[in-house]
Amino acid sequence: MTLEIKGIKKKFDHHYAVDGISLRVEKGEMFGMLGANGAGKTTSFRMILGLLDPTEGTVTWDGERITYKRTHLVGYLPEERGLFPKLTVKEQLLYLMRLKGMTKPEIMKEMRHWLERFQVPEYENKKVEELSKGNQQKIQFMAAVLHKPELLILDEPFSGLDPVNSDMLKKAVLDLQREGTTIVFSSHQMSNVEELCEDLIMLKRGKPVLHGNLREIKRSYGIKSVSIRADYELDFIESVNGVYSMEKSKHGVVVKVENENVAEDIFRKITEKGFVRKFEMEEPSLHDIFIDKVGGDADE
């Protein structure tokens, strides 16, 4: 089963919120959609789910559009949470999962499994408004996965979670992937994307600026980081051709260079001056790539 998006665009008045996205996500893959606020991620998710019709292009899951008749195959965690504050957790999940076609015994079994897993079994009969933001997010996640969807859309699933709850949710997402669920998610936390994703697309003002396999993107990306430690001043490195920037730290310097050839040139120059304690070249982090590609849009 494949999620296939072909040239989707969404126009509001005279503005394209999404402008020409095409991608394929195969069964069991974990795919990341990145971008600053207003880049078009949520609008793209709504078109995938059939909540919005594309102005142009098509979206299919297993060769067909996602319509109301197929919503039992899909789970969705929206960025803007949508729980009913006055209902208890049990009332909430019984209502939502009956809409997905589950029976009450099935719902109760799955609900108690997930409450135990998230270490909150005592919340079954608590009202949602009595829970902390983090625990409300756990319940919202449960509402997205209790019916065992084939396709799971997660819009900023880790937003606002402390490290303990973030790790708990991350493990749950990985387990679902191992069980064959296809997952598409957005996140502003680049470390989570690096840890979870195999492939990604990066959007800037609705347009894709980067798309492909994360490992290959990092390997082929031009700018590299070099960590250097030596027993003498390294200020001269800033004047070497191909050096973008240099930052000093307690233990040396970190230099951004154009490519491996520049790194080799720096290595020759510093070894001529004396003993080098550390010289390590690293691929750029996804954070570095995001800043370079999205730039000033990051705070919009």
C-alpha positions in Angstrom: 0.0 0.0 0.0 1.4 3.4 -1.1 0.6 7.0 -0.3 1.1 8.8 -3.5 0.9 12.6 -4.0 1.2 14.0 -7.4 1.7 17.7 -7.9 -0.7 19.0 -5.3 -1.4 22.7 -5.0 -3.8 24.6 -2.7 -4.7 28.2 -3.5 -6.5 30.5 -1.0 -7.6 33.7 -2.7 -4.4 34.7 -4.6 -2.0 32.8 -2.4 -0.7 29.2 -2.8 -0.4 27.7 0.6 1.0 24.5 -1.1 2.6 24.7 -4.4 3.6 21.6 -6.2 4.3 18.7 -3.8 4.9 15.2 -5.2 6.0 12.2 -3.1 5.5 8.5 -2.5 5.5 6.8 0.9 5.6 3.0 0.9 3.9 0.7 3.4 5.7 0.7 6.8 7.9 3.8 6.0 8.4 6.8 8.3 8.3 10.0 6.4 9.0 13.5 7.7 7.5 16.8 6.4 9.5 19.8 7.6 9.1 23.6 7.3 8.7 26.8 9.3 5.3 27.9 10.5 3.1 28.6 7.5 5.2 26.4 5.2 2.1 24.3 4.2 2.6 21.2 6.3 -0.9 21.2 7.9 -2.6 22.2 4.7 -0.8 19.2 3.0 -2.0 16.9 5.7 -5.6 18.1 5.3 -5.4 17.4 1.6 -4.0 13.9 2.2 -6.9 13.2 4.6 -9.5 14.5 2.2 -10.5 17.4 4.5 -9.5 19.8 1.8 -9.6 19.3 -1.9 -6.5 20.2 -3.9 -6.7 23.1 -6.3 -4.5 20.9 -8.5 -3.0 17.4 -8.3 -4.1 14.2 -6.7 -3.6 12.2 -3.4 -4.3 8.5 -3.2 -3.8 5.8 -0.6 -3.6 2.3 -2.1 -4.7 3.7 -5.4 -7.8 5.5 -4.1 -8.7 8.8 -2.6 -9.3 8.9 1.2 -13.0 9.5 1.7 -15.3 9.2 4.7 -15.8 5.5 3.8 -12.0 4.9 4.3 -11.4 6.9 7.4 -11.2 3.7 9.5 -7.9 3.0 7.7 -6.4 6.4 8.8 -5.3 7.9 12.1 -4.7 11.6 12.5 -3.1 13.6 15.4 -3.8 17.3 14.6 -1.5 20.0 15.8 -4.5 21.8 17.3 -5.7 19.2 19.7 -9.5 18.4 19.6 -10.6 16.6 22.7 -13.8 17.2 24.5 -12.8 18.7 27.9 -15.9 17.7 29.8 -15.8 14.0 28.8 -13.8 11.4 30.7 -11.0 9.6 28.8 -13.2 6.5 28.5 -16.2 8.4 27.2 -14.0 10.3 24.8 -12.4 7.2 23.3 -15.6 5.1 23.2 -17.3 7.9 21.2 -14.4 8.4 18.8 -13.6 4.8 18.2 -17.3 3.8 17.6 -17.1 6.3 14.8 -14.2 4.2 13.4 -16.3 1.0 13.5 -14.9 -0.6 16.7 -17.0 -2.5 19.2 -17.1 -1.5 22.9 -15.1 -4.6 24.0 -12.4 -3.9 21.4 -12.2 -0.3 22.4 -11.9 -1.1 26.1 -9.2 -3.7 25.5 -7.1 -1.3 23.4 -7.7 1.7 25.6 -6.5 -0.1 28.7 -3.5 -1.5 26.8 -2.4 2.0 25.8 -3.2 3.6 29.2 -0.9 1.0 30.8 1.8 1.6 28.2 1.7 5.4 28.8 1.7 4.7 32.6 -1.6 6.5 33.3 -4.2 3.7 33.9 -5.8 5.8 36.6 -6.9 8.3 34.0 -9.6 6.1 32.5 -12.4 7.9 34.4 -10.9 11.3 34.6 -12.2 14.3 32.6 -9.8 15.5 29.9 -9.8 19.0 31.4 -8.3 17.6 34.6 -5.2 16.3 32.8 -2.0 18.1 32.1 -1.2 19.2 28.6 1.3 16.3 28.2 -1.2 13.7 29.3 -3.9 15.2 27.1 -1.5 14.7 24.3 -1.2 11.0 25.2 -5.0 10.7 25.0 -5.1 12.5 21.7 -2.4 10.1 20.4 -4.5 7.1 21.6 -7.5 8.5 19.7 -5.3 8.4 16.5 -4.1 4.8 16.9 -6.6 2.8 18.9 -8.3 1.5 15.8 -4.9 0.3 14.4 -4.8 2.5 11.2 -2.8 1.5 8.2 -1.8 5.2 7.6 -1.0 7.5 10.5 -0.6 11.3 10.1 1.0 13.1 13.0 1.2 16.9 13.0 3.8 18.1 15.5 3.3 15.0 17.8 6.2 15.9 20.2 5.3 19.6 20.6 5.2 20.6 24.3 6.2 17.2 25.7 8.9 16.9 28.3 11.9 14.5 27.5 10.3 11.5 29.4 7.0 11.7 27.6 8.6 12.6 24.3 10.7 9.4 24.5 7.6 7.4 25.5 5.7 8.6 22.5 8.7 8.1 20.2 9.0 4.4 21.2 5.3 4.0 20.5 5.6 5.5 17.1 8.6 3.2 16.3 6.7 0.1 17.4 3.7 1.1 15.2 6.1 1.4 12.3 7.6 -2.0 13.0 4.1 -3.5 13.0 3.6 -2.1 9.4 1.9 1.2 9.9 2.8 3.9 7.4 3.6 7.1 9.2 3.9 10.7 8.0 4.7 13.3 10.6 5.9 16.9 10.9 8.1 18.3 13.6 10.1 21.4 14.5 12.5 19.3 16.5 15.1 18.3 14.0 16.7 15.7 16.3 13.4 13.7 16.3 13.3 13.8 12.5 16.9 12.6 12.3 16.2 9.8 14.8 13.0 8.6 13.2 12.9 9.4 9.5 14.1 7.5 6.5 12.9 10.0 3.9 11.7 13.6 4.1 10.5 16.7 2.3 11.3 20.2 3.4 8.9 23.0 2.5 9.5 26.8 2.2 6.4 28.9 1.6 4.5 25.9 0.2 7.2 24.8 -2.2 9.5 21.8 -1.8 13.2 22.8 -1.4 14.6 19.4 -0.4 13.3 15.9 -0.9 14.8 12.5 -0.6 16.5 10.0 1.7 17.9 11.6 4.8 21.2 9.7 4.8 21.8 10.5 1.2 20.9 14.2 1.7 23.3 14.6 4.6 26.1 12.7 2.7 25.7 14.8 -0.5 25.2 18.1 1.2 28.0 20.5 0.4 28.7 22.2 3.7 30.6 20.1 6.2 31.6 20.7 9.9 35.1 20.2 11.1 36.1 20.0 14.8 39.7 21.0 15.4 41.8 21.1 18.6 45.4 22.1 18.7 48.0 23.7 21.0 48.2 26.9 19.1 46.0 29.7 17.7 43.8 28.7 14.8 42.4 32.2 13.8 44.2 31.9 10.4 41.7 29.3 9.3 39.0 31.9 8.8 41.0 33.3 5.8 41.2 29.9 4.0 39.3 29.8 0.8 36.1 27.7 1.1 35.6 28.4 4.8 32.1 29.7 5.6 32.4 30.3 9.3 34.4 29.4 12.4 33.2 29.2 16.0 35.4 29.0 19.0 34.7 26.7 22.0 36.5 25.7 25.2 38.2 22.8 23.4 39.0 24.2 20.0 37.0 25.4 17.0 34.2 24.2 14.8 34.7 25.2 11.1 32.0 25.1 8.4 33.6 24.3 5.1 32.4 24.1 1.5 33.5 20.5 0.9 36.1 17.8 1.7 38.8 19.4 -0.4 38.7 22.5 1.8 39.0 20.3 4.9 42.1 18.6 3.5 43.6 22.0 2.7 43.0 23.1 6.4 44.5 19.8 7.7 47.7 20.4 5.7 48.0 23.9 6.9 47.5 23.1 10.6 49.8 20.1 10.6 52.6 22.3 9.2 52.2 24.5 12.4 52.4 21.7 14.9 50.7 18.9 16.7 46.9 18.4 16.1 45.0 16.9 19.0 41.7 16.5 17.1 40.6 16.8 13.5 37.1 15.4 12.9 34.9 16.0 9.9 31.1 15.5 10.4 28.1 15.5 8.1 25.9 18.5 8.6 23.1 18.1 11.1 19.5 18.4 9.8 19.3 21.6 11.9 22.1 23.1 9.9 20.5 22.0 6.6 17.1 23.4 7.7 18.6 26.8 8.6 20.4 26.9 5.3 17.4 26.0 3.2 14.6 27.7 5.0 16.6 30.7 6.3 14.6 33.7 7.4 11.3 31.8 7.2 12.1 29.9 10.3 10.4 32.5 12.6 7.4 33.2 10.5 
